Every structure is written in C-alpha cells, then in structure tokens.
Amino acid sequence: MLKLFLIFFKIGLVTFGGGYAMIPLIEKELVLKQKLVSEDEFLDYVSVAQSFPGAIAVNISLLLGFRFNKFLGSIVCVLGTILPSFISILILSYLYNKNNTSPYLNGFFLGVRPVVASLLLYSFFRLSKKVEKNTLNILFLIISFVLVTFFNVNPIYIIIIGGILGLWVNC
C-alpha cells in the first residue's frame, strides 16, 4: 500500500497541468516500469476514467487503486494523487497573493504552460496509437472532435453515445 501511495504521490508531485498531463507518467510507472497493468488494461481504465465526472487523474487512481487493493487501495491512490496538488496549490496561492507582480513567479508560469501543452499532446499521441485504425473509429474521432470543439457538446454525452454505438457495432 505504501508503494502505491508513493507512486501516485511522486507523479502528483512532479506533474503540472492537471490530470491529462499525468496520464503518460502514470502509464510509464504502472505499465512500463512496475508492469502492474497491461497497455490494453490501462487504455480501458483511461476510457472509463474519462466517462466519470471529475479530474481524470483522480478517477484513474481511484480505479487502479480499487483494482490493486479494493476500497483501501482506492483511498491510498487518490490521496497520493491529490495531496501534492493540494499542498502545491496552498503554497502557490500564498506566494502568488503575496508576490503577484514577481517576475520570477510570472516567469515560472510562463515556462510551465508550453510544457503542459506538450504533455497533453504526448498523451494524445500515446493513446491514439493504441486505438484500432479503422473507418468507424476515425469517423467517431472526427465527429466527437467537431461536436465538442465547434458545437460545445458536453463530452459526457459524446462518451455515452460512443459507448452505445460501440456496443451496437460490436454485438
């Protein structure tokens, strides 16, 4: 249990940019290094975690924690995930409120933004490599992107519809 907590705490400690930026780090640690889950299982967990409301990193840690050690594993993994962010937010908000005109603090945030964007892009490419490339999946991808980006459709509806269509096509 301590090992799980430390894995998620370490990831939470070094990740800026929210849950999606954590996905490649969680995958690297649990799939590639520790070999606790397979790549296919991890993709399934990411898919399920995206369909729940809330932060994806918390959802993934909750699901994976439950897989490893049921309810207690979920609590341990979620705490490991959120504690670094909670502590960081407290410290940064205090510093920002005290020194919001600081060139050092502004420079830090300026440097973090492109790194976070690149981690999100990396996560997209890693996950897209694992999706089967066929006409139907590409069509789902394009339609989902257009609906969410240009028509402001709630992603939850897109995920539910995608799941229903996937069941319908597969059965």
C-alpha positions, 0 to 999 in steps of 0.5 A: 500500500505504501508503494502505491501511495508513493507512486501516485504521490511522486507523479502528483508531485512532479506533474503540472497541468492537471490530470491529462498531463499525468496520464503518460507518467502514470502509464510509464510507472504502472505499465512500463516500469512496475508492469502492474497493468497491461497497455490494453488494461490501462487504455480501458481504465483511461476510457472509463476514467474519462466517462466519470465526472471529475479530474481524470487523474483522480478517477484513474487512481481511484480505479487502479487503486480499487483494482490493486487493493479494493476500497483501501487501495482506492483511498491510498491512490487518490490521496497520493494523487491529490495531496501534492496538488493540494499542498502545491496549490496552498503554497502557490496561492500564498506566494502568488497573493503575496508576490503577484507582480514577481517576475520570477513567479510570472516567469515560472508560469510562463515556462510551465504552460508550453510544457503542459501543452506538450504533455497533453499532446504526448498523451494524445499521441500515446493513446491514439496509437493504441486505438484500432485504425479503422473507418468507424473509429476515425469517423467517431474521432472526427465527429466527437472532435467537431461536436465538442470543439465547434458545437460545445457538446458536453463530452459526457454525452459524446462518451455515452453515445460512443459507448452505445454505438460501440456496443451496437457495432460490436454485438 
